[in-house]
Every structure is written in C-alpha cells, then in structure tokens.
Amino acid sequence: MEFNILGQFDINLFEASSDSSSDEEDDIHIIREKRYVRDAIDPFTAYREHEFHIRYRFSKECVMYGLLPLVKDGLTKPDMRGLPIEPVIQLLICLRFYATSSFQKVNGDLMELPQPTISRIIFRVTAILASYLNTYVKFITNPAAIQENRRLFKELGYGHGAIGLPCIDAAIDCTHIRLLHNNFGGVGEIYRNRKGYFSLNVQAIVGPRMEFLDLVPEWPGSQHDSRILQNSRVFIRYQQRELTGMMVGDSGYPSLTFLLTPFRNPQNEEEQRYNEIQSRTRMVVERTFGVWKRRFPCLSRGLSLKLVTCTGVVSACAVLHNLSLYYKDVLPEEPEPNAIIENNEELYYNEPHWQPGDGYIIRQNVVRELFH
C-alpha cells in the first residue's frame, strides 16, 4: 500500500511538474520579442557624412532629396502589410552593392536581412533606376548648349598650338564590364572577350563634362566596337541627319562622315599633329570610364547576377553617374587599388558594309582646315 501511494505520489508530482513546465514555455513564447527591420542600424545616424559618402557613393542630402524621390513610389507597398522595408533602406542596400560588389549575404548581414531579400531588393531598385536611362542619358537639343559643348570639346584638343577640332559633339568608345559567371545557356561563349574573360561590351558616348549622352549595355564581350555602333540607334540618327556635328573615336572605328578617327600610319607632320589633337579630344571618354568605375566598383570587379540584372546595373550606374554630375556630388578622395581602367583601343579593320570613303574625305578636309 505504501508503495502504491508513493508511486501515485511520484506520478502526480511528475504530472504537476510537466504542467508547470508547459505553462512556462507558453509564457516564454508569449513574451519572445520579434526582430523587425527597423531594429537594424540606421546608416544616416550610424555614419558621419564622409563615412556615409564612402560607403554609399552619395551624400546623405543627395540620397534623401535627389535619388529617393525617383524610386520611392516604385518601392512603397500600398497596403503596408508584412512590415515592408522602407524605400530609403532598399535604396541604400542597392547603392552599397554598387559600391562594393560584395556577396549579397554580407550585405544582408549588415542590414540584418536574409540573402533572398537582398537579391530581390537589388533587382527591384536596379530596374527602377535603369528605367530612367532615356530621361537622364540623352543628347542635348538646345542650340546654345550644343555650341557650348563644341567649344568645350575644342578646348580639350588644345595643345602647344592652341588648335582644337571643330563641330565635335561627343566622344565614343566601348568598355568591358566583367561577368563572374557564364550561366547563359548554350550561348555563354559569345560573352568571352578577346582577353579571355566573360564580359559585356558596353558602348558609351560622352560629352565634354564627362556626362553620358548615350549607352548601349547589352552586347556580348566578343562583339567588335564597330559592329555595336553600326547596330545602334545613334548610328541611324546620324545617318538620317537627326543629329548633326561629329564624334571622335579611336582606331577601333572606321572613319565616317560623322566620326573622326586617328590616322593609322600618319604620312606627314600635319597628320601626326592631327592625331595628337584627336587623341586629346577623345580621352574624355577614357576619363569618364575611370571616374564611373571608381564611383561604382562593381563595374570593374565584376557582376555575378543574372544577365538581365547585369545590363540593368550598367544602365542604373550610368543614370547615377549623370545625377552625381547634376547634383555636383563629388566623390571623396579614396585610393582604389582594385579599380580597373581599361583601354579598349583596337586596330581598325575594314568591313564591306561600312563604305568609309566619304569619312576619309571629311577627315582630310578637317586636317586641311586646321593647318592651312
């Protein structure tokens, strides 16, 4: 009888302890705090102005009043369900990726967000910024502004003789944007460029203030610069005389009626001097690539995103570059040892569809006007 009583007592004690432990678990479950996005650090208060500028490539004022209004409507959820991430935080996450090109998981750890969320944010913000390409990257049409640009281009060509090329509206060149993978299906090898790595061959046309006037970001790295120009909208606009004036380019392009290129084998002093002037004039596009890739190192270190997102990142960075010039947002001095500045000048070769004879005549007339 005592055994049974003790046994029954032990069972009751066990059941009582089980009930009390379950109650404690319920209490713990009730008081457990949830982690919200707003619990992460606020970059605007965590970093000083200089630190913020280095990490996000723009000042706090430019982000809040220049960039945020462009993307805010597209990033705001109308129902505000599910504790959505604030548009300004999404913008900063994307800018941080452009500035570092680091793994998305690392970017997520900084903001206490999972990697898939970071991936969706980068895609969403990039698509919105890239949609402004035709708004902020375009040729000017104001006659007074055109004349001012031509004057600035003429000054770029000044040397010891103080002679510059007339009627130059833009400088053209291509640059390679490295791709860190080749998951493009059966056409991956067309993205392998002549230097052996995968890339996008991006054609850019810039003005005298290092602003982008036109951008073609989608061609594979194996394609030649002249082929990209031939299939671009700018080529058609110049042929139809919608655009007047001329451009300057390197020897990777043929000599056309609207494109001045250097002499491959100058025969006299005048042609040699012309090459020097032409080189000083078109170097603005090389400087633009250097400033562009320094502000957004993801363009030089490489992109490991989907192909459609890679072309969007290139377009978005071009839009942001022009906006930085518009808002006079100068990047603080910071050494970038890993930045890559490439000179993509290639030897010119003839293609039957170019018929460059008229371009040679125009170039000879320019030399005659300069030195006679």
C-alpha positions in Angstrom: 0.0 0.0 0.0 2.8 2.4 0.8 4.5 1.6 -2.5 1.3 2.3 -4.4 0.8 5.6 -2.5 4.4 6.7 -3.1 4.1 5.6 -6.7 0.9 7.5 -7.2 2.5 10.5 -5.5 5.5 10.3 -7.8 3.3 10.2 -10.8 1.2 13.2 -9.7 4.4 15.1 -8.9 5.7 14.4 -12.4 2.4 15.4 -14.0 2.4 18.6 -11.9 6.0 19.4 -13.0 5.0 18.8 -16.6 2.1 21.1 -16.4 4.2 23.8 -14.8 7.0 23.5 -17.5 4.4 23.7 -20.3 3.0 26.8 -18.7 6.5 28.3 -18.5 7.0 27.5 -22.2 3.7 29.2 -23.1 4.8 32.3 -21.1 8.2 32.3 -22.8 6.5 32.0 -26.2 4.3 34.9 -25.4 7.0 37.3 -24.3 9.5 36.4 -27.0 10.4 39.6 -29.0 10.3 39.6 -32.7 13.1 41.1 -34.8 11.9 43.8 -37.1 13.8 45.5 -39.9 13.6 48.8 -38.1 15.8 47.2 -35.4 18.8 47.3 -37.8 21.2 50.2 -37.7 20.2 53.5 -39.4 23.0 54.4 -41.8 22.1 58.1 -41.6 22.8 58.2 -37.9 25.4 55.5 -37.6 27.9 57.1 -40.1 29.3 60.6 -40.4 29.0 62.4 -43.7 32.4 61.3 -45.0 31.9 57.7 -43.9 28.4 57.6 -45.5 29.7 59.1 -48.7 32.5 56.4 -49.0 30.1 53.5 -48.3 27.2 54.6 -50.5 28.9 56.8 -53.1 26.5 59.7 -52.5 26.0 62.3 -49.7 23.1 62.0 -47.3 21.4 65.0 -48.8 21.7 63.7 -52.3 20.3 60.3 -51.3 17.3 61.8 -49.5 16.4 64.6 -51.8 17.9 63.6 -55.2 17.7 59.8 -55.5 15.0 58.7 -53.1 12.1 60.6 -54.9 13.0 58.7 -58.1 12.4 55.3 -56.6 10.1 55.9 -53.6 6.8 55.3 -55.4 8.0 52.1 -57.0 9.2 50.7 -53.7 6.3 51.6 -51.5 3.7 48.9 -50.8 0.2 50.4 -50.9 -1.2 48.1 -48.1 1.9 48.3 -45.9 1.4 44.6 -44.9 4.2 42.3 -43.6 6.4 45.1 -42.2 7.8 46.2 -45.5 11.3 47.6 -45.8 11.4 51.3 -46.1 12.2 52.6 -49.6 15.3 54.5 -48.4 16.7 51.4 -46.8 16.2 49.5 -50.1 17.9 52.2 -52.0 20.9 52.2 -49.6 21.2 48.4 -49.9 21.4 48.7 -53.7 23.9 51.6 -53.5 26.0 49.6 -51.1 26.1 46.7 -53.6 27.2 49.1 -56.4 29.9 50.4 -54.2 31.3 47.1 -53.1 30.1 44.3 -55.4 30.3 42.0 -52.3 28.3 38.9 -51.6 24.6 39.6 -51.1 24.8 37.6 -47.8 27.4 40.0 -46.5 25.2 43.0 -47.5 22.3 41.3 -45.8 24.2 40.8 -42.5 24.9 44.5 -42.4 21.1 45.3 -42.5 20.0 42.1 -40.7 18.1 40.8 -43.7 18.3 37.4 -45.5 20.1 37.0 -48.8 17.0 36.3 -50.9 15.5 39.6 -49.7 18.7 41.4 -50.7 18.6 39.8 -54.1 15.0 41.0 -54.7 15.8 44.5 -53.5 18.8 44.8 -55.8 16.7 43.6 -58.8 13.8 45.9 -57.9 15.8 49.1 -57.3 18.1 48.4 -60.3 15.0 48.1 -62.6 13.6 51.4 -61.4 16.8 53.3 -61.8 17.5 51.7 -65.3 14.1 52.9 -66.4 15.3 56.5 -66.2 18.1 55.8 -68.8 16.3 57.7 -71.7 15.5 60.5 -69.3 18.9 61.3 -67.9 21.2 59.8 -70.6 20.4 61.7 -73.8 21.8 64.1 -76.4 21.1 67.7 -75.8 19.0 69.5 -78.4 19.3 73.1 -77.2 21.3 75.0 -79.9 23.0 77.2 -77.3 24.0 74.1 -75.2 25.3 72.4 -78.4 27.5 75.3 -79.2 28.8 75.4 -75.7 29.7 71.7 -75.9 31.5 72.2 -79.1 33.5 75.0 -77.6 34.5 72.8 -74.7 35.5 69.9 -76.9 37.6 72.3 -79.0 39.4 73.4 -75.8 40.0 69.7 -74.9 42.1 69.4 -78.1 44.3 72.5 -77.3 48.0 71.8 -77.2 51.0 73.9 -77.7 49.5 75.2 -80.9 46.1 76.0 -79.3 44.2 74.2 -82.1 41.1 72.1 -81.5 38.7 70.1 -83.6 35.6 71.9 -84.8 32.0 70.7 -84.5 32.6 67.9 -82.1 29.5 66.9 -80.1 30.6 63.7 -78.4 33.3 61.1 -77.9 32.6 57.4 -78.4 34.3 54.2 -77.1 33.5 50.8 -75.6 34.5 49.3 -72.3 34.2 45.8 -70.9 32.1 45.1 -67.8 33.3 41.8 -66.3 30.9 39.0 -65.7 31.8 36.5 -62.9 29.9 33.5 -64.4 28.8 32.2 -67.7 25.4 30.7 -66.9 23.8 31.9 -70.1 22.7 28.6 -71.5 24.2 27.5 -74.8 25.4 30.9 -75.8 27.8 31.5 -73.0 31.0 31.6 -75.1 29.9 34.7 -77.1 30.4 36.6 -73.8 34.1 35.7 -73.7 36.0 38.7 -74.9 39.4 38.8 -76.7 41.2 39.0 -73.3 39.7 35.6 -72.3 37.1 36.5 -69.6 33.4 36.9 -69.8 32.0 40.4 -70.2 29.5 42.8 -71.6 31.0 45.2 -74.3 29.3 48.5 -73.3 29.2 51.3 -75.8 29.2 54.8 -74.3 29.0 58.2 -75.9 30.0 61.1 -73.6 30.1 64.8 -73.6 32.9 67.3 -72.6 31.8 67.3 -69.0 32.2 63.5 -68.7 28.4 63.1 -68.9 26.8 60.1 -70.6 24.9 61.0 -73.8 24.1 57.5 -74.9 24.6 54.0 -73.6 24.3 50.5 -75.2 24.8 48.0 -72.4 23.6 44.6 -73.7 26.2 43.4 -76.3 28.4 40.4 -75.5 32.1 40.9 -74.9 33.1 39.1 -78.1 31.5 41.7 -80.4 33.6 44.3 -82.0 33.1 48.0 -81.2 32.3 48.9 -84.8 29.6 46.3 -85.1 27.9 47.7 -81.9 28.0 51.2 -83.4 26.5 50.0 -86.7 23.6 48.4 -84.9 22.9 51.3 -82.5 20.2 53.9 -82.6 22.8 56.7 -82.6 24.2 55.4 -85.9 20.8 55.7 -87.6 20.2 59.1 -86.1 23.4 60.4 -87.6 22.7 58.8 -90.9 19.3 60.4 -91.1 20.8 63.8 -90.0 18.7 63.9 -86.9 22.0 64.5 -85.1 24.4 67.0 -86.6 28.0 67.6 -85.8 30.6 64.8 -85.4 32.0 62.4 -82.8 35.6 61.3 -82.1 36.7 57.7 -81.6 39.7 55.5 -81.5 41.1 53.3 -84.2 38.6 50.6 -83.4 36.1 52.5 -85.5 36.2 53.4 -89.2 36.4 56.9 -90.5 32.8 58.1 -91.2 31.3 61.4 -92.2 30.2 61.9 -88.5 33.1 60.1 -86.8 36.7 61.3 -86.8 39.3 58.7 -86.1 43.1 58.9 -86.0 45.4 58.0 -88.9 46.8 54.5 -88.5 50.0 55.5 -90.3 50.5 59.3 -90.4 52.4 60.3 -93.6 53.4 63.8 -92.6 53.7 66.2 -89.8 50.1 67.5 -90.3 48.6 64.1 -89.9 50.8 63.5 -86.8 49.6 66.7 -85.2 46.0 65.9 -86.1 46.4 62.5 -84.3 47.7 64.3 -81.2 44.7 66.7 -81.2 42.3 64.0 -81.9 43.7 61.9 -79.0 43.5 64.7 -76.5 39.9 65.3 -77.5 38.7 61.7 -77.2 40.5 61.0 -74.0 37.5 62.4 -72.2 35.7 59.1 -72.7 38.6 57.2 -71.1 38.5 59.6 -68.1 34.7 59.1 -67.9 35.2 55.3 -67.7 37.7 55.8 -64.9 35.5 58.0 -62.8 32.5 55.8 -63.5 34.2 52.6 -62.4 35.8 54.3 -59.4 32.4 55.5 -58.1 30.8 52.1 -58.8 33.5 49.4 -58.3 31.0 46.7 -59.1 31.6 47.6 -62.8 35.3 46.8 -62.6 35.3 44.0 -60.0 32.6 42.0 -61.8 28.9 41.1 -61.6 27.6 37.7 -60.6 23.9 38.5 -61.2 21.5 37.3 -63.8 22.3 38.7 -67.2 19.2 40.9 -67.4 20.1 42.3 -64.0 23.7 42.9 -65.1 22.6 45.1 -68.1 20.3 46.8 -65.7 23.1 47.6 -63.2 25.2 49.1 -66.0 22.3 51.3 -67.1 21.5 52.3 -63.5 25.1 53.2 -62.8 25.1 55.4 -65.9 22.0 57.2 -64.6 23.5 57.6 -61.2 26.7 59.0 -62.7 24.8 61.7 -64.6 22.8 62.5 -61.5 26.0 62.9 -59.5 27.2 65.5 -62.0 23.9 67.2 -61.9 23.9 67.5 -58.1 27.7 68.2 -58.1 28.2 65.3 -55.8 31.9 64.8 -55.8 33.3 61.5 -54.5 35.8 62.0 -51.7 39.4 61.0 -52.4 40.0 57.4 -51.7 42.6 55.0 -53.1 41.0 52.2 -55.1 43.8 49.7 -55.8 41.4 47.1 -57.2 39.8 49.5 -59.7 40.4 48.5 -63.3 40.6 51.1 -66.0 40.9 49.5 -69.4 42.0 50.9 -72.7 39.9 49.1 -75.3 41.5 50.6 -78.3 41.6 48.1 -81.2 43.1 48.1 -84.6 40.7 49.3 -87.3 39.7 46.7 -89.9 37.6 47.3 -93.0 34.1 45.8 -93.3 32.3 45.8 -96.6 29.1 47.4 -95.3 30.9 50.5 -94.0 32.0 52.1 -97.3 34.2 54.6 -95.4 35.4 56.6 -98.4 33.4 59.7 -97.5 34.7 59.6 -94.0 38.3 59.7 -95.3 37.5 62.8 -97.3 35.9 64.5 -94.3 39.0 63.7 -92.2 41.3 65.1 -94.9 39.2 68.3 -95.1 39.5 68.7 -91.3 43.3 68.4 -91.5 43.4 70.9 -94.3 41.2 73.4 -92.3 43.3 73.0 -89.2 46.8 73.6 -90.7 46.2 75.7 -93.8 
